[in-house]
Amino acid sequence: MTENNHNNSIREQPVIGITMGDPLGIGPEVLVKALMAPEIRRAAKFIVFGMNEQLVYVADKAELEPFWGRHQHEKISRDYPFKVVVADYDEYSVPPWMKGPSRIGGKTSTRFCLDAIEAAKAGIIDAVVTAPISKTSWKMAGVKWPGHTEMLASRCKSKRKVMMFIAGPLKVALATIHEALFDVRHKFTIGCVFEPIDLLNTALKEYFDLSEPRIGVAALNPHAGENGQFGDEEKRIISPAIMLAQEQGIKCYGPFPADTLFLQTVQGKFDAAVAMYHDQGMIPVKLLAFESAVNVTIGIPIIRTSPAHGTAFDIVGRNRANPSSMKCAIKTAIHMVNVRKHKAAENRCVGKNQRQ
């Protein structure tokens, strides 16, 4: 059964694009389960970039009635009369016997993402929520980007981009992302630390309505280097980056030992934290909110969120996927859109008053 409502309140709601992710992963399942939630469907309209056949299949597995409309993906529009519509890529088909990473999984999930990004740039959708992809599948399909973040930055022509994660009360941005731990030192510069501080500060203001965010910055070494006994990166790189940010009016502090910073952030001393490398930030995120953490790409001109989990190929087709992270990713995207719209309206009013 589809929902069809023409009243103005629905037409004025945010339009959120959701990519289905790898069709052989749990993306289709968590997407369908998340959009089943009444509080989510009340808050926005949704365009799903994916394969209707696959979504109907997972709905049947979960004993759910399809609740969406269907349309050709070549003719997507902001003005669908449905709360949820699938922009259907029916030229693709996934054999039911296929499991795990695959070329077709990489090819289709890439196409969904590229089209959603273009729709966001064109203003057809207000935000992009991406279901999990397989980096192995992308490589098998010959995709030139290793993942979503790099694709988004490339297609948006953004020279700067940072991964930010939200885990309940904890917000964390990463200074380095997918680097081997022993390779981090070769790319660890003042700019590499300054960038996430700067972009996180802007994102907290623009999308989370914090006028003067307080940012805690983690050290790289144990005990923040203990005055150079365990490395000099704190004095040589991190502290200068913090000073540079402070000179630009950013309220950031540190470097603090990572084993205390994240607890202090959760307790409210800071609004967000910057971690120096992937696992330093991801361990507290997944410890706090393994089933509900959200990934946000900041530094690009469009809003993009995603669940913080992967494709979970091992549980596909068993109706065991937890949609909590997808729900949180959708809610975060809606919140970010609404805050941005509210601020834009405020700025228009201020500009109008100044001209009068």
C-alpha angles and dihedrals in degrees: 000000000000128000114235119184127156101184120126096245091063093043090054095050122108115272110223121195116211123192115213094224121209105354089217093054132072093271095101091048098048090043094055093043093048094050090050088072108103094212090058096047090048092056102055149351120260138211113193116206101208150078117307092203091058093046092050089050094054091043089055091049089053091045092242128141114236107256101183140089122236131224139165111273091223090067105044117161139182091228104066110145090225129089089221125024130173115222091213123217094196093161087078127069130184116211110236092229094061118106134179128358116359143165092244090051090053094045096050098041089050091052092051091052097046092050093046091051091051090048090053092048089050093050094244089122129026098215142006123231112189124205115215121291129194114243087203091055091049090052091049089052092051095247111169095215122074093215150338097291095056092044092051093049092048097047092044091046089233114160091194128049135157135189113235125185130201119204109171105286093359125089117182133179122196124228092198125022128186100008128131106253094242090049094056091085091061092058098033107117139148089257092051089058097038094053098064091044091053097043093043091052091052094046093050090053098042101039107021100039097237109147096194109016119196113221126195117205121210125225120237099222133053113281089006089290094302092249094314099315093113101033136317101239091106093059098032102042118002100047093048089050090052091048090050090052092047090052087059091054098260115144100226129144140189154359090237127178106269092227090069105026098075093049090050090050093051089049090056104256089120132025092219142352137224117222121201099220140015104266094037087066101030098054094064091040094054094038090056099039113008093156098038111032119130131212117215125187110217128188095048124101095241130065113250129173134165142175111275093231133083138240095285092206090180094070100037114132094016098095090237102116115121112224095197096105092046090050090051091047091053093046091048091051091050091048092050092049093049094048091049092049091048092051092047090052091049091051091050090052092049091049091048092050092049091053093050 
